[in-house]
Amino acid sequence: MRKTPSHTEKKMVYSIRSLKNGTGSVLIGASLVLLAMLHQLSQPTKILQALTNLATEIQPPLLSLLLIQQLALVRRKVIFLRLKMQTLP
């Protein structure tokens, strides 16, 4: 007898397929752009907090993994910007 997949399994398969097709990464990129537009660069901690909250709310593990990688990139950029602002006269 064949087992029917649960709703969460279907959602996970859909999210993996959308990532393979590139739509998932486009959605993640679009959300990062929107977050950057909403916040100024002078408030990098708020951007990091919003991204961290977004990473914890996402259900499929693959999507949250990609968002965590993006979060690490943003953190590195924020550290660089802070160092650059400190060296300005």
PAVEX-494605 format. One line per 8 residues: their letters; for each residue x, y, z of N, C-alpha, C. Coordinates in pm, 1 decimal. Atoms other than C-alpha are relative to their C-alpha. Last residue first. Layout:
N
A> X:Y:Z:X:Y:Z:X:Y:Z | ...
This chain:
89
PLTQMKLR> -29.8:-114.7:-88.7:3788.9:6170.6:1047.3:-124.9:67.6:51.4 | 28.4:-128.3:65.1:3679.6:5828.3:913.7:27.4:114.7:96.6 | -123.1:-59.0:52.0:3856.8:5533.6:1075.6:-23.0:133.1:-70.0 | -86.9:-39.4:-110.4:3561.8:5442.6:1296.7:126.4:69.1:-49.8 | 54.5:-121.5:-60.6:3322.7:5446.1:1001.3:88.2:48.7:114.4 | -21.8:-110.4:93.3:3541.3:5197.0:811.1:-49.8:131.8:59.4 | -142.6:-32.6:-2.9:3554.6:4962.2:1108.0:30.5:119.4:-89.5 | -29.1:-59.8:-130.5:3176.8:4977.7:1140.6:146.7:40.4:9.9
LFIVKRRV> 50.0:-137.7:-0.5:3133.8:4922.2:767.0:28.1:69.6:132.6 | -85.5:-81.5:86.4:3359.2:4614.4:773.1:-43.8:146.0:1.9 | -126.2:-17.0:-72.6:3173.2:4469.0:1070.6:94.6:88.2:-80.7 | 26.7:-94.6:-108.4:2843.9:4530.4:890.3:127.5:26.0:79.6 | 7.2:-134.2:58.1:2975.4:4363.7:574.4:-23.2:105.5:107.7 | -135.4:-39.3:39.4:3083.2:4055.5:769.6:1.2:141.6:-57.7 | -76.1:-29.7:-122.0:2743.6:4040.8:938.8:141.6:45.0:-33.7 | 41.5:-132.9:-45.5:2568.4:4067.3:601.3:77.9:39.1:125.2
LALQQILL> -55.4:-100.2:92.0:2766.5:3772.2:468.2:-32.7:141.9:45.4 | -143.9:-6.0:-27.4:2686.1:3564.8:777.9:67.6:102.6:-91.0 | -16.1:-74.4:-124.1:2316.7:3649.1:735.4:147.6:14.3:36.0 | 14.3:-141.2:36.0:2328.2:3532.3:374.1:21.1:89.0:122.7 | -120.0:-35.3:76.2:2462.9:3197.6:494.9:-4.1:146.9:-41.3 | -107.2:-12.8:-98.3:2189.6:3184.6:759.6:131.0:34.9:-69.9 | 16.0:-130.6:-63.4:1933.5:3253.3:486.3:108.1:23.5:104.6 | -40.6:-103.7:95.1:2063.5:2962.4:282.5:-10.0:138.7:61.6
LSLLPPQI> -145.0:11.1:16.9:2042.2:2731.0:583.0:51.5:107.4:-94.7 | -60.5:-68.1:-113.9:1691.5:2858.1:663.1:151.8:-7.7:-7.4 | 18.5:-144.4:12.3:1582.6:2769.3:311.9:65.2:73.8:115.3 | -86.6:-47.5:107.5:1733.9:2422.2:331.9:-11.3:151.0:-17.0 | -138.6:-17.9:-43.8:1582.3:2353.0:674.1:91.5:54.9:-108.8 | -86.9:98.2:63.8:1225.2:2416.5:560.2:146.6:24.4:34.9 | 16.5:140.3:-34.1:1031.6:2611.2:825.6:98.6:-93.8:-68.9 | 12.9:81.0:121.0:1144.2:2974.2:806.5:-0.2:-147.4:37.3
ETALNTLA> 140.3:23.1:33.6:1073.6:3161.7:1130.1:-18.3:-92.6:-119.8 | 59.8:92.1:-95.8:1426.1:3128.3:1272.1:-145.5:-31.2:-33.8 | -62.7:131.9:11.1:1592.2:3274.6:963.4:-63.2:-99.9:95.8 | 48.9:63.4:121.7:1346.9:3565.9:952.9:55.9:-140.7:-14.4 | 139.2:38.8:-23.5:1420.6:3654.1:1314.6:-57.7:-72.4:-120.5 | -4.1:112.0:-93.3:1793.7:3649.7:1240.4:-141.1:-49.2:29.6 | -41.5:119.4:73.9:1740.9:3867.0:933.4:4.0:-122.4:89.9 | 110.1:38.1:88.9:1541.1:4121.4:1134.8:34.7:-125.3:-78.8
QLIKTPQS> 106.5:57.0:-82.2:1804.3:4126.2:1410.7:-117.1:-45.8:-86.4 | -42.2:132.7:-44.8:2085.1:4174.4:1159.7:-109.2:-67.6:82.2 | 2.9:86.8:117.2:1901.5:4461.9:994.0:36.7:-142.1:39.8 | 141.0:29.0:26.9:1834.2:4620.5:1333.7:-14.7:-91.6:-121.0 | 44.5:100.4:-96.3:2201.6:4586.7:1423.9:-147.0:-34.9:-20.5 | -25.4:137.2:44.9:2304.5:4759.1:1101.3:-48.7:-105.7:97.5 | 66.5:88.7:-95.0:2131.7:5088.4:1190.1:22.7:-146.1:-38.3 | -39.9:-40.9:-134.2:2353.2:5352.1:1027.6:-64.4:-86.9:107.5
LQHLMALL> -125.4:65.8:-36.4:2316.6:5163.7:701.1:47.7:39.2:139.0 | -117.6:-73.1:44.7:1953.8:5273.8:685.1:124.5:-76.5:42.7 | -89.5:-45.4:-106.5:1669.8:5030.2:716.7:118.9:74.1:-59.0 | 77.4:-48.6:-113.7:1371.4:4975.5:489.0:87.9:59.1:109.8 | 66.3:-124.9:35.8:1576.3:4952.8:170.6:-74.7:59.4:119.3 | -102.1:-104.1:12.3:1811.4:4695.4:319.9:-62.2:134.6:-34.0 | -47.4:-33.8:-133.8:1519.2:4484.1:435.1:103.4:111.8:-4.7 | 105.7:-75.6:-68.0:1364.1:4503.2:90.2:42.3:39.5:140.6
VLSAGILV> 3.6:-134.2:58.8:1691.9:4400.6:-72.3:-105.6:85.2:68.6 | -116.9:-73.1:-49.8:1728.0:4107.2:166.5:3.3:142.8:-53.8 | 27.4:-35.9:-139.1:1370.4:3997.1:93.3:117.7:75.4:60.9 | 97.0:-110.0:-1.9:1439.6:4014.7:-279.7:-30.8:42.6:143.0 | -67.6:-123.1:40.8:1752.3:3804.8:-243.4:-92.3:120.3:4.8 | -89.3:-36.3:-110.0:1564.3:3540.3:-46.7:71.6:130.3:-32.6 | 82.6:-48.7:-110.3:1285.6:3538.6:-305.1:86.0:43.1:117.8 | 48.1:-133.0:38.7:1536.6:3513.3:-590.4:-84.7:58.9:111.7
SGTGNKLS> -111.2:-92.3:-22.0:1708.1:3226.1:-411.4:-38.2:141.9:-40.2 | -23.4:-15.9:-143.6:1377.7:3045.4:-386.3:110.9:98.1:28.6 | 97.3:-96.0:-52.8:1290.0:3109.0:-750.0:20.6:22.4:148.8 | -52.1:-134.9:-17.5:1612.0:2953.3:-874.0:-98.7:98.6:58.0 | 39.3:-81.2:114.8:1462.6:2636.8:-1018.9:49.2:143.7:11.3 | -69.4:53.8:116.6:1653.6:2421.3:-771.8:-30.3:84.3:-123.3 | -140.3:-39.8:-10.2:1535.4:2647.6:-491.8:79.6:-50.6:-119.1 | -6.7:-141.8:35.7:1176.8:2607.1:-611.5:142.4:52.4:12.8
RISYVMKK> 13.5:-15.0:145.3:1221.3:2231.3:-612.5:9.0:146.0:-42.0 | -124.3:49.3:60.3:1354.2:2233.5:-257.3:-5.8:15.2:-151.1 | -104.4:-100.6:-23.6:1065.7:2455.3:-144.0:133.3:-43.5:-59.1 | 25.1:-119.0:81.5:808.3:2229.7:-310.5:110.6:103.6:18.0 | -32.4:36.3:137.9:959.5:1914.5:-159.2:-19.0:120.7:-91.3 | -145.2:11.2:8.4:954.5:2076.6:184.3:43.5:-33.3:-142.4 | -56.5:-134.9:-3.1:594.3:2190.4:143.6:151.5:-4.5:-14.6 | 29.3:-63.6:128.4:487.9:1840.4:36.1:60.1:139.9:-6.5
ETHSPTKR> -89.0:62.0:98.3:663.5:1687.6:336.0:-21.4:62.0:-138.0 | -134.3:-56.9:-19.3:489.5:1937.6:563.0:99.8:-60.0:-97.7 | -2.0:-138.5:49.4:148.8:1845.1:417.4:139.0:61.8:13.4 | 68.4:-98.3:-84.1:205.1:1474.3:467.0:14.0:139.6:-60.1 | -86.9:-91.7:-75.5:300.3:1235.7:188.6:-81.6:101.6:80.1 | 13.8:-135.7:53.6:55.5:958.2:93.8:85.9:94.9:84.1 | 20.2:-101.0:-103.5:178.5:606.9:173.5:-10.3:138.3:-64.9 | -80.0:-120.7:16.4:130.2:341.1:-94.5:-35.6:104.8:105.8
M> 83.5:-118.6:0.0:0.0:0.0:0.0:88.0:125.0:0.0
